Amino acid sequence: MKKTLKTTASLSLITALFAMVAAACTSEGSSTPTASSAAATLKPDASSAAAPAGFTYTGTGPITDKAGSLKILATNAWTNNVDLNQAPIVQELSKRAGITVNWELLPPSTYQDAISPRLAAGADLPDVIYQLDQDQTMKNIQGGLFKPLNDYIDKYGVNIKKLFEKYPALKASLTTPDGKIYYLPQLAVTKNYMPTFMVNQRWLDKLGLQDPTTLDEFTDMLRKFKANDPNGNGKQDEIPFSVAPNQLANAFGPVFGLDLANNFYADKDGKVHYSYYEPNYKEYLTYLNSLYKEGLLESDFASVTADQITSKFSQNITGATFNFSWYTSMVYSKLFKDYDPTKPLIKGIAPFKGPHGDQFYIGRNPITGIFGVSKNAKDPELAFKFLDYASSEESKEMYVWGLKGQTYDVVDGKKQFTEKGKDNDFIQKFGINPTNLPIEQSVEATDVLVAPWHAKIDKEMEKYIKAPFPFVYALKAEADKENTVMPDITTYVNEMNIKFITGKESLDKFDSYIKSLKSMGVEDVIKGRQAQYDRYLTASKK
């Protein structure tokens, strides 16, 4: 059976559904985006109210009764054929706000590295700056690069206050130890459409297999995928399991009770652990080493890309992976010309039951990015009002659904995407879920887009999602220690991780590895993280 690869890039589709990029995306970098002529022909909604007399900002547009402009530095789209500066949704937001926004948008794959020198210099900063790095050690705050927002929140934070009421832990995360708030968030606050193991249902059916529920069953499935020609082409060309390296830890760490993707986790008693400094980490390495030795984990696993995995599915030569769940119906299944949207093809499955009774997937940190008003802001009040308005329900509805009559209509009281609104290329250029604004994931809009079987499976997965270690700011002493020792620790951990999995370093030396981490100061970092977590718990109760 011949398979064809859709022209729509997998990463484009991710951006269409959510903009949970940073941490979330698995694709490589994109070239510098250029304005899309197609996007330029799309007309924004003409309904833009004039400011009333005796103007007072109420949380809706416009945000001022005077001509105003802002310079904002942020990320562009993940796809290089989309320029969010030209996107109708982005243009409509500034139109409704009643101001001019001069965007400087950079590719997200290199964004943080690109802006770091500018932040270090601390000169000629725009009014608002978006950061993927959440400044956990408060380097930029302590450097005086951003204005505290507490007074602005008190006076003008109509929508931000609602957000903090809705998600109390969010305010706890964004509040520094001295009680100040410097950043407003970009969010992913649901347990839906998280990363998941996924398998080819047709391969399972052909080999008479059920969904694996344990590591032993998963390993047995991979062995049969490799040996028994599930793609039916008479060749032993199957790659049983293909996964991008940045998803490997996220996939198997939870089976052993670890959060390797976020490094730290708190156990049920509130004790903080560094996942790479735990006995269970040796079990994790031992299992992956066994897969590697059997050829069930690719020999070049450390360099596998998202596009390569998509290509393997398009050729029907791989049967399992781990990725964000929307890939199942929105990317991988659609690669098959004979795919029937009423039936699962590449589908998500429940997490495996681990040797210590663990069974969960790690959710995302609700804060996926932060916006700060810089010290150089010419009108910080206007900058804050724009961020507050951009965080409103009105704005978020536009991010998710687009503009009425163009990307969606209301039928029988319910929003439905138009045919254009279902066209991935169109909505990308239209600016759906723009990564340069404080977007928030919408489950309702995603349920409409994915196949019914996918939405059903997603609801079944909710009970397995476990919150990651919360984002908490560090005190100066904690930050100084972490900034001093963690770069070397991270480099060492990453090097040893590859060596242990590939067998270049024997796991008999794991105890020596643990001693090295201890001598490098990892326990001091854990102590600092414990103090941060304790403060977070206290703040969450206020």
Backbone torsions as a table, in degrees:
resi	resn	phi	psi	omega
1	MET	NA	121.8	-177.6
2	LYS	-78.3	135.0	178.9
3	LYS	-109.0	144.8	177.6
4	THR	-122.2	140.0	179.1
5	LEU	-89.7	125.3	179.0
6	LYS	-63.5	150.8	180.0
7	THR	-71.1	-22.5	-179.8
8	THR	-71.8	126.4	179.0
9	ALA	-71.1	145.0	-177.9
10	SER	-60.8	-38.7	-178.3
11	LEU	-68.6	-30.3	175.6
12	SER	-58.1	-41.0	-176.0
13	LEU	-69.5	-34.4	176.6
14	ILE	-60.0	-45.5	-178.8
15	THR	-63.8	-32.5	179.7
16	ALA	-64.0	-38.7	-176.6
17	LEU	-80.6	-50.3	179.5
18	PHE	-142.0	164.5	171.5
19	ALA	-116.7	63.3	-174.8
20	MET	-101.8	47.8	-166.1
21	VAL	-60.6	-98.1	-163.1
22	ALA	-12.8	-80.0	-177.7
23	ALA	-74.5	-6.1	-168.0
24	ALA	-104.8	-36.0	-172.8
25	CYS	-79.0	150.4	-177.5
26	THR	-115.2	4.3	-177.5
27	SER	-87.3	164.1	176.3
28	GLU	-77.1	-179.3	-176.4
29	GLY	-66.2	161.7	176.7
30	SER	-117.3	155.4	178.4
31	SER	-74.2	168.3	-177.9
32	THR	-59.1	122.0	-175.4
33	PRO	-66.4	149.9	174.4
34	THR	-122.3	159.7	-179.5
35	ALA	-64.2	139.3	-179.4
36	SER	-95.3	125.6	179.4
37	SER	-64.8	-32.4	178.1
38	ALA	-64.9	-41.7	-179.7
39	ALA	-65.0	-34.8	-176.3
40	ALA	-66.6	-20.5	-179.1
41	THR	-85.3	-8.3	-178.5
42	LEU	-84.4	128.7	-173.1
43	LYS	-95.2	128.1	175.7
44	PRO	-66.8	161.4	176.7
45	ASP	-60.4	134.1	-176.4
46	ALA	-81.4	-7.8	-175.6
47	SER	-80.6	95.2	-179.6
48	SER	-133.5	109.9	-170.5
49	ALA	-74.9	145.4	173.6
50	ALA	-79.7	150.9	-178.8
51	ALA	-68.3	133.6	-179.5
52	PRO	-74.3	162.0	177.0
53	ALA	-67.5	150.9	-177.9
54	GLY	60.3	50.3	-168.0
55	PHE	-65.6	136.5	170.5
56	THR	-136.8	129.3	179.0
57	TYR	-67.7	127.5	-176.4
58	THR	-116.9	5.6	-179.0
59	GLY	101.8	-7.9	175.7
60	THR	-117.0	169.2	177.9
61	GLY	-79.0	153.1	-4.3
62	PRO	-76.5	163.6	-176.3
63	ILE	-98.7	-4.4	179.9
64	THR	-155.2	158.7	176.1
65	ASP	-105.1	9.7	178.7
66	LYS	-121.1	156.0	175.0
67	ALA	-62.3	132.3	-178.7
68	GLY	-146.7	157.3	177.7
69	SER	-146.2	152.6	178.8
70	LEU	-134.5	147.2	170.5
71	LYS	-105.8	124.9	-176.4
72	ILE	-127.5	129.8	176.3
73	LEU	-103.0	123.5	-176.4
74	ALA	-157.0	-177.0	179.6
75	THR	-86.0	150.2	170.7
76	ASN	-90.4	-173.1	178.9
77	ALA	-67.7	160.3	178.3
78	TRP	-75.9	-14.1	179.9
79	THR	-103.6	138.8	-171.7
80	ASN	-82.4	2.9	176.4
81	ASN	-103.7	11.5	-179.2
82	VAL	-124.4	129.9	173.6
83	ASP	-116.8	108.9	-176.2
84	LEU	-65.5	-20.5	176.0
85	ASN	-62.1	-27.4	-179.4
86	GLN	-98.9	-3.0	-173.5
87	ALA	-73.2	132.3	-178.5
88	PRO	-55.3	-37.6	-179.6
89	ILE	-64.1	-44.2	-179.8
90	VAL	-65.9	-42.4	178.8
91	GLN	-65.6	-38.8	-179.0
92	GLU	-66.1	-35.7	179.4
93	LEU	-61.2	-48.7	179.9
94	SER	-66.7	-32.1	177.2
95	LYS	-64.5	-45.9	178.8
96	ARG	-67.0	-33.2	177.9
97	ALA	-69.4	-22.4	178.2
98	GLY	81.2	24.6	179.6
99	ILE	-134.5	171.3	173.0
100	THR	-102.2	129.4	176.5
101	VAL	-111.6	121.8	175.0
102	ASN	-97.6	102.4	-174.5
103	TRP	-86.5	136.5	164.6
104	GLU	-115.2	105.2	-172.4
105	LEU	-113.1	126.4	-177.7
106	LEU	-115.4	156.1	178.5
107	PRO	-58.5	132.5	-175.9
108	PRO	-66.0	-29.4	-175.6
109	SER	-65.0	-26.6	-179.4
110	THR	-120.5	12.2	-169.9
111	TYR	-61.2	-53.9	-174.4
112	GLN	-62.7	-39.6	177.4
113	ASP	-64.8	-34.1	-177.8
114	ALA	-71.1	-36.8	-175.8
115	ILE	-89.9	-16.1	-177.2
116	SER	-57.4	-44.5	178.1
117	PRO	-62.8	-35.0	179.1
118	ARG	-67.6	-40.0	177.4
119	LEU	-66.9	-38.5	179.7
120	ALA	-64.5	-37.7	178.4
121	ALA	-71.2	-35.8	175.8
122	GLY	67.8	21.6	-178.2
123	ALA	-123.7	151.0	176.4
124	ASP	54.0	44.1	179.2
125	LEU	-83.5	145.6	175.7
126	PRO	-69.9	178.5	-176.7
127	ASP	-66.9	-42.3	-177.6
128	VAL	-128.7	137.7	179.4
129	ILE	-129.1	131.6	175.3
130	TYR	-95.1	139.3	177.0
131	GLN	-127.1	133.3	170.1
132	LEU	-79.8	-40.7	171.5
133	ASP	-71.8	125.7	-170.7
134	GLN	-88.1	12.6	174.2
135	ASP	57.2	43.5	-175.0
136	GLN	-61.0	-33.4	179.1
137	THR	-89.6	8.0	173.9
138	MET	60.1	29.6	179.2
139	LYS	-60.1	-46.1	-178.0
140	ASN	-75.5	-31.5	176.2
141	ILE	-66.8	-48.3	-179.4
142	GLN	-65.5	-26.3	177.4
143	GLY	-78.1	-0.9	177.4
144	GLY	71.8	23.8	-175.5
145	LEU	-79.8	-20.8	-175.0
146	PHE	-129.5	147.2	-178.2
147	LYS	-83.3	139.7	171.7
148	PRO	-65.1	142.0	-171.6
149	LEU	-107.6	1.9	-173.2
150	ASN	-55.0	-47.1	-179.1
151	ASP	-64.2	-39.3	178.9
152	TYR	-66.9	-38.1	177.4
153	ILE	-62.5	-44.5	179.6
154	ASP	-60.3	-42.0	-174.0
155	LYS	-85.9	-40.5	-169.5
156	TYR	-127.3	1.6	-173.3
157	GLY	-81.7	57.0	-177.5
158	VAL	-58.0	-49.9	-175.3
159	ASN	-84.0	-33.8	179.1
160	ILE	-65.2	-39.2	178.0
161	LYS	-61.6	-41.0	177.5
162	LYS	-62.2	-39.4	-179.8
163	LEU	-64.9	-42.4	179.4
164	PHE	-67.4	-34.0	176.4
165	GLU	-68.0	-37.3	-178.4
166	LYS	-72.5	-37.4	-178.3
167	TYR	-128.0	81.1	-175.8
168	PRO	-56.8	-35.0	-178.8
169	ALA	-66.2	-23.4	-180.0
170	LEU	-63.8	-46.2	178.3
171	LYS	-63.0	-38.1	178.9
172	ALA	-62.1	-38.9	179.7
173	SER	-69.1	-38.3	-174.1
174	LEU	-83.9	-9.4	-178.4
175	THR	-88.4	125.4	178.9
176	THR	-74.3	164.3	-178.3
177	PRO	-56.2	-24.7	178.5
178	ASP	-92.5	12.4	172.4
179	GLY	87.4	9.9	-178.6
180	LYS	-100.8	155.2	176.2
181	ILE	-120.8	124.8	-177.0
182	TYR	-110.9	-17.9	-173.3
183	TYR	-132.0	150.7	171.3
184	LEU	-111.1	147.9	-165.2
185	PRO	-97.7	156.2	160.3
186	GLN	-102.9	141.2	-162.7
187	LEU	-126.5	151.6	164.7
188	ALA	-140.5	94.5	-166.2
189	VAL	-112.9	21.1	178.7
190	THR	-118.7	171.7	175.0
191	LYS	-100.3	18.1	-172.3
192	ASN	-102.6	149.7	175.9
193	TYR	54.6	47.8	178.5
194	MET	-86.8	167.7	174.1
195	PRO	-60.0	145.0	-174.4
196	THR	-153.2	154.4	166.5
197	PHE	-67.2	141.7	177.5
198	MET	-139.3	145.7	-175.6
199	VAL	-134.6	159.7	177.1
200	ASN	-83.9	110.1	-177.2
201	GLN	-61.6	-34.6	-179.8
202	ARG	-66.4	-36.7	177.1
203	TRP	-66.9	-40.7	176.8
204	LEU	-60.3	-46.5	-177.9
205	ASP	-62.3	-43.3	-177.5
206	LYS	-63.2	-35.1	-177.5
207	LEU	-95.5	2.6	178.7
208	GLY	67.4	35.9	-176.8
209	LEU	-106.4	153.3	173.4
210	GLN	-101.9	169.9	175.6
211	ASP	-58.1	130.4	176.4
212	PRO	-67.9	142.6	-179.3
213	THR	-119.3	-12.1	178.7
214	THR	-133.6	169.1	177.9
215	LEU	-64.3	-36.9	178.2
216	ASP	-62.1	-44.3	179.2
217	GLU	-66.9	-37.2	178.1
218	PHE	-64.4	-44.7	179.3
219	THR	-62.4	-43.4	178.6
220	ASP	-61.2	-40.6	177.9
221	MET	-61.9	-45.1	179.8
222	LEU	-61.8	-40.5	178.1
223	ARG	-60.4	-41.9	-179.8
224	LYS	-72.1	-34.9	174.2
225	PHE	-59.0	-40.5	-175.4
226	LYS	-73.1	-35.6	-169.2
227	ALA	-100.2	-21.9	-165.9
228	ASN	-111.2	21.7	172.0
229	ASP	51.3	54.6	-178.5
230	PRO	-66.3	-20.1	177.7
231	ASN	-85.3	-6.0	170.5
232	GLY	68.9	23.8	-179.8
233	ASN	-98.4	6.1	177.7
234	GLY	77.0	7.9	179.9
235	LYS	-121.0	150.8	174.8
236	GLN	-93.1	68.4	-176.6
237	ASP	-110.8	8.5	-177.0
238	GLU	-71.8	137.0	170.0
239	ILE	-106.1	102.8	-169.1
240	PRO	-56.6	-41.8	-172.2
241	PHE	-143.7	123.6	179.3
242	SER	-129.8	125.6	-174.8
243	VAL	-143.9	142.4	175.6
244	ALA	-69.7	143.9	-174.4
245	PRO	-60.4	-30.9	-179.4
246	ASN	-76.9	-3.4	175.8
247	GLN	-106.7	-10.8	-174.7
248	LEU	-62.0	-48.5	179.9
249	ALA	-65.0	-38.2	178.8
250	ASN	-64.4	-31.1	-178.2
251	ALA	-74.2	-53.2	-169.1
252	PHE	-100.8	-18.3	178.6
253	GLY	-55.6	-48.5	-179.0
254	PRO	-59.7	-28.1	179.4
255	VAL	-60.1	-29.3	-180.0
256	PHE	-105.0	17.2	176.2
257	GLY	78.7	15.7	-174.2
258	LEU	-110.3	153.6	169.3
259	ASP	-115.3	82.6	-178.7
260	LEU	-76.1	-22.3	-178.9
261	ALA	-70.7	-35.9	-178.6
262	ASN	-107.4	5.1	174.4
263	ASN	73.8	-51.7	-175.4
264	PHE	-110.8	153.1	173.4
265	TYR	-152.6	158.2	176.7
266	ALA	-111.5	132.9	-179.9
267	ASP	-81.0	-177.9	-174.3
268	LYS	-64.7	-18.0	179.0
269	ASP	-95.5	4.2	178.8
270	GLY	83.7	11.1	178.1
271	LYS	-86.5	132.8	-176.5
272	VAL	-90.2	138.6	-179.9
273	HIS	-128.5	149.5	168.5
274	TYR	-97.7	114.2	-168.8
275	SER	-56.7	-32.6	-176.9
276	TYR	-83.3	6.7	-178.0
277	TYR	-123.5	28.0	-175.5
278	GLU	-118.5	149.4	176.4
279	PRO	-57.7	-35.1	-179.9
280	ASN	-63.4	-23.4	178.3
281	TYR	-64.4	-33.0	176.4
282	LYS	-64.2	-38.8	177.4
283	GLU	-63.7	-41.3	177.0
284	TYR	-58.5	-48.4	-179.2
285	LEU	-64.6	-39.0	-179.9
286	THR	-62.6	-42.1	179.7
287	TYR	-66.0	-47.1	-179.0
288	LEU	-66.1	-35.0	175.8
289	ASN	-62.0	-37.0	178.2
290	SER	-67.2	-39.0	175.9
291	LEU	-64.0	-40.8	-178.6
292	TYR	-64.0	-44.7	-177.9
293	LYS	-64.4	-31.4	179.8
294	GLU	-85.3	-4.4	-176.9
295	GLY	76.6	18.9	178.3
296	LEU	-90.6	-16.8	168.6
297	LEU	-113.3	128.9	-172.4
298	GLU	-57.2	144.4	-178.6
299	SER	-62.6	-29.1	178.8
300	ASP	-104.1	33.5	-174.1
301	PHE	-56.2	-29.2	-175.9
302	ALA	-72.2	-10.9	-178.4
303	SER	-125.4	11.2	179.7
304	VAL	-67.4	136.6	-179.2
305	THR	-109.3	161.9	178.6
306	ALA	-61.6	-40.7	-179.8
307	ASP	-65.6	-35.6	177.3
308	GLN	-64.9	-39.9	178.6
309	ILE	-64.9	-43.7	177.0
310	THR	-58.7	-41.2	178.6
311	SER	-63.2	-39.4	179.8
312	LYS	-65.6	-39.8	175.7
313	PHE	-65.7	-37.6	-179.3
314	SER	-65.2	-27.5	177.2
315	GLN	-90.8	-1.8	-178.8
316	ASN	59.4	42.5	-179.8
317	ILE	-117.1	-0.7	173.2
318	THR	-126.2	146.7	-173.3
319	GLY	-116.9	-7.2	-177.5
320	ALA	-155.4	149.7	175.4
321	THR	-157.4	-176.1	174.2
322	PHE	-137.0	124.0	-177.5
323	ASN	-164.7	176.9	174.8
324	PHE	-59.0	139.0	-166.6
325	SER	-63.6	-25.5	-176.5
326	TRP	-66.1	-15.2	174.8
327	TYR	-61.5	-26.9	-171.8
328	THR	-60.5	-57.2	-177.6
329	SER	-95.1	-26.0	-173.3
330	MET	-90.5	-16.8	-179.7
331	VAL	-126.1	-68.8	-169.6
332	TYR	-65.1	-47.8	-177.7
333	SER	-62.4	-35.1	-177.8
334	LYS	-70.8	-9.5	178.1
335	LEU	-71.9	-17.5	-178.3
336	PHE	-93.0	121.5	-176.3
337	LYS	-58.6	-32.8	-177.3
338	ASP	-96.8	19.5	178.6
339	TYR	-63.8	129.5	176.3
340	ASP	-103.0	110.3	-175.5
341	PRO	-60.3	-10.4	178.8
342	THR	-86.4	-8.3	-176.5
343	LYS	-127.3	138.1	177.3
344	PRO	-61.9	139.7	172.9
345	LEU	-121.0	-78.5	168.3
346	ILE	-91.2	113.6	-169.7
347	LYS	-127.7	153.8	175.1
348	GLY	-80.0	150.9	178.7
349	ILE	-130.3	165.7	-179.4
350	ALA	-67.6	154.2	176.7
351	PRO	-64.5	154.3	-178.5
352	PHE	-76.8	147.4	174.8
353	LYS	-77.9	121.6	-175.7
354	GLY	-83.2	171.2	-177.6
355	PRO	-65.8	-16.9	179.9
356	HIS	-111.5	16.9	176.5
357	GLY	89.7	2.8	179.7
358	ASP	-76.6	142.3	175.5
359	GLN	-155.5	92.5	-178.4
360	PHE	-159.2	162.0	167.5
361	TYR	-112.6	147.8	177.9
362	ILE	-83.6	126.7	174.8
363	GLY	-78.8	179.0	179.6
364	ARG	-93.5	151.4	171.3
365	ASN	-62.9	131.8	-176.4
366	PRO	-60.6	-23.2	178.6
367	ILE	-96.4	111.3	-177.8
368	THR	-102.1	-7.3	178.0
369	GLY	-176.2	165.3	-177.0
370	ILE	-136.3	147.8	176.9
371	PHE	-116.6	129.5	178.4
372	GLY	-123.4	149.0	174.2
373	VAL	-90.9	117.0	-171.2
374	SER	-73.9	162.6	178.8
375	LYS	-63.9	-22.1	-178.2
376	ASN	-92.2	4.2	-177.8
377	ALA	-59.0	126.3	-178.5
378	LYS	-72.6	-31.4	178.6
379	ASP	-137.7	78.9	-175.9
380	PRO	-60.1	-30.5	178.2
381	GLU	-63.7	-44.4	178.4
382	LEU	-65.3	-40.7	179.5
383	ALA	-60.7	-43.7	179.1
384	PHE	-65.3	-44.7	-179.6
385	LYS	-58.8	-38.1	178.8
386	PHE	-64.3	-44.7	179.4
387	LEU	-64.0	-38.4	178.2
388	ASP	-65.1	-47.2	178.7
389	TYR	-63.4	-38.1	179.2
390	ALA	-68.0	-13.5	177.4
391	SER	-98.9	5.3	-176.5
392	SER	-76.8	162.0	176.4
393	GLU	-62.2	-38.3	177.6
394	GLU	-57.3	-45.8	-179.1
395	SER	-68.9	-43.1	-177.2
396	LYS	-66.8	-32.3	175.2
397	GLU	-63.1	-37.9	178.9
398	MET	-69.4	-40.2	178.6
399	TYR	-58.5	-41.5	-172.6
400	VAL	-82.1	-43.9	-172.8
401	TRP	-103.0	-18.0	-176.0
402	GLY	86.7	-140.6	-176.0
403	LEU	-118.1	134.5	-177.4
404	LYS	-59.4	136.2	-179.7
405	GLY	87.1	-12.3	178.8
406	GLN	-114.5	-54.9	178.0
407	THR	-107.1	-16.9	177.7
408	TYR	-149.7	158.4	171.3
409	ASP	-131.1	167.6	175.9
410	VAL	-108.5	119.6	-178.6
411	VAL	-122.7	122.4	-178.4
412	ASP	53.1	39.5	176.2
413	GLY	80.4	2.5	-178.9
414	LYS	-121.9	141.4	177.1
415	LYS	-71.9	140.0	175.1
416	GLN	-138.6	136.2	177.0
417	PHE	-67.7	139.5	173.1
418	THR	-73.3	174.7	177.2
419	GLU	-61.3	-39.3	175.7
420	LYS	-64.3	-37.3	-180.0
421	GLY	-67.1	-16.9	177.2
422	LYS	-94.8	-7.2	-179.4
423	ASP	-85.9	113.5	-172.6
424	ASN	-58.9	-44.9	-178.7
425	ASP	-62.6	-40.8	-179.5
426	PHE	-63.8	-49.4	-175.4
427	ILE	-70.9	-27.9	174.4
428	GLN	-61.3	-48.6	-179.1
429	LYS	-71.4	-23.3	176.7
430	PHE	-73.9	-22.0	176.9
431	GLY	97.8	27.0	-180.0
432	ILE	-60.4	135.5	-177.6
433	ASN	46.6	62.4	-174.3
434	PRO	-68.5	128.1	-174.1
435	THR	-71.3	-8.5	-178.8
436	ASN	-93.7	9.0	-177.0
437	LEU	-133.0	163.5	-177.3
438	PRO	-76.5	68.6	-178.5
439	ILE	-72.1	166.0	177.3
440	GLU	-142.6	134.0	-176.9
441	GLN	-57.2	137.8	176.7
442	SER	-116.9	114.3	178.1
443	VAL	-71.7	-39.2	-177.7
444	GLU	-58.1	-47.7	-178.5
445	ALA	-68.0	-33.9	179.1
446	THR	-71.5	-40.0	177.5
447	ASP	-56.3	-35.5	-179.9
448	VAL	-68.5	-33.6	-174.9
449	LEU	-80.9	-37.1	-174.0
450	VAL	-82.7	166.7	177.2
451	ALA	-65.0	147.1	-179.9
452	PRO	-53.6	-39.9	-179.8
453	TRP	-64.5	-32.1	179.6
454	HIS	-69.5	-45.4	178.6
455	ALA	-60.6	-38.2	179.3
456	LYS	-64.8	-46.4	178.9
457	ILE	-62.8	-38.9	-179.7
458	ASP	-58.8	-41.6	179.5
459	LYS	-65.6	-33.1	178.8
460	GLU	-70.3	-26.2	-177.9
461	MET	-80.6	-18.2	-174.7
462	GLU	-52.8	-39.8	-174.3
463	LYS	-68.8	-13.5	-178.7
464	TYR	-95.9	-4.0	-173.7
465	ILE	-84.3	125.4	-179.3
466	LYS	-112.9	133.0	-178.6
467	ALA	-65.9	141.0	177.1
468	PRO	-76.2	176.2	175.2
469	PHE	-59.0	131.1	-174.1
470	PRO	-69.2	154.5	172.9
471	PHE	-75.6	124.9	179.8
472	VAL	-141.1	138.5	178.2
473	TYR	-74.9	149.0	-179.5
474	ALA	-98.0	145.4	168.8
475	LEU	-68.5	163.2	-174.8
476	LYS	-58.0	-45.3	-179.2
477	ALA	-63.3	-40.4	178.1
478	GLU	-65.2	-43.0	-179.7
479	ALA	-65.8	-42.7	179.7
480	ASP	-59.9	-43.6	179.3
481	LYS	-64.0	-46.8	-177.5
482	GLU	-66.0	-41.6	179.2
483	ASN	-65.1	-27.0	-178.5
484	THR	-79.1	-45.3	-170.4
485	VAL	-102.9	-26.9	-173.2
486	MET	-67.5	-34.8	177.0
487	PRO	-56.0	-45.1	179.3
488	ASP	-69.5	-38.8	178.2
489	ILE	-62.6	-45.1	-179.0
490	THR	-62.7	-43.4	178.5
491	THR	-60.7	-45.3	-179.5
492	TYR	-64.3	-44.8	179.6
493	VAL	-60.6	-44.3	-178.9
494	ASN	-64.7	-40.3	179.0
495	GLU	-65.3	-45.7	-177.8
496	MET	-70.5	-32.1	178.1
497	ASN	-57.0	-50.3	179.9
498	ILE	-64.5	-43.0	-178.7
499	LYS	-63.7	-42.5	179.8
500	PHE	-65.9	-43.0	-177.4
501	ILE	-66.8	-40.6	-177.6
502	THR	-83.2	-8.8	-179.5
503	GLY	84.6	4.9	177.4
504	LYS	-68.9	-21.8	173.2
505	GLU	-126.5	126.2	-178.3
506	SER	-68.3	141.9	176.4
507	LEU	-69.2	-8.3	172.3
508	ASP	-64.3	-17.6	-178.8
509	LYS	-96.4	13.7	-178.2
510	PHE	-63.2	-38.9	179.2
511	ASP	-62.7	-36.9	177.4
512	SER	-65.7	-37.9	176.7
513	TYR	-61.3	-43.9	179.4
514	ILE	-62.9	-42.3	179.1
515	LYS	-63.2	-36.5	179.2
516	SER	-65.1	-43.1	178.2
517	LEU	-61.2	-40.1	179.4
518	LYS	-63.0	-44.4	-178.9
519	SER	-67.5	-22.8	179.6
520	MET	-82.9	-7.2	174.9
521	GLY	99.8	20.6	-176.3
522	VAL	-64.0	-32.3	-177.6
523	GLU	-69.5	-28.5	174.8
524	ASP	-67.7	-37.2	177.8
525	VAL	-66.5	-43.2	178.3
526	ILE	-60.7	-40.7	178.3
527	LYS	-60.2	-42.3	177.9
528	GLY	-64.7	-42.5	179.1
529	ARG	-65.5	-33.1	177.2
530	GLN	-64.2	-43.2	179.0
531	ALA	-63.2	-39.7	178.2
532	GLN	-64.1	-43.1	-179.2
533	TYR	-64.7	-39.9	178.1
534	ASP	-62.9	-40.5	177.7
535	ARG	-65.2	-38.8	179.1
536	TYR	-61.4	-44.8	179.8
537	LEU	-62.0	-40.6	179.1
538	THR	-65.1	-45.4	-179.5
539	ALA	-65.2	-32.2	-178.8
540	SER	-67.1	-23.6	-177.9
541	LYS	-86.9	-9.6	-177.1
542	LYS	-79.0	NA	NA
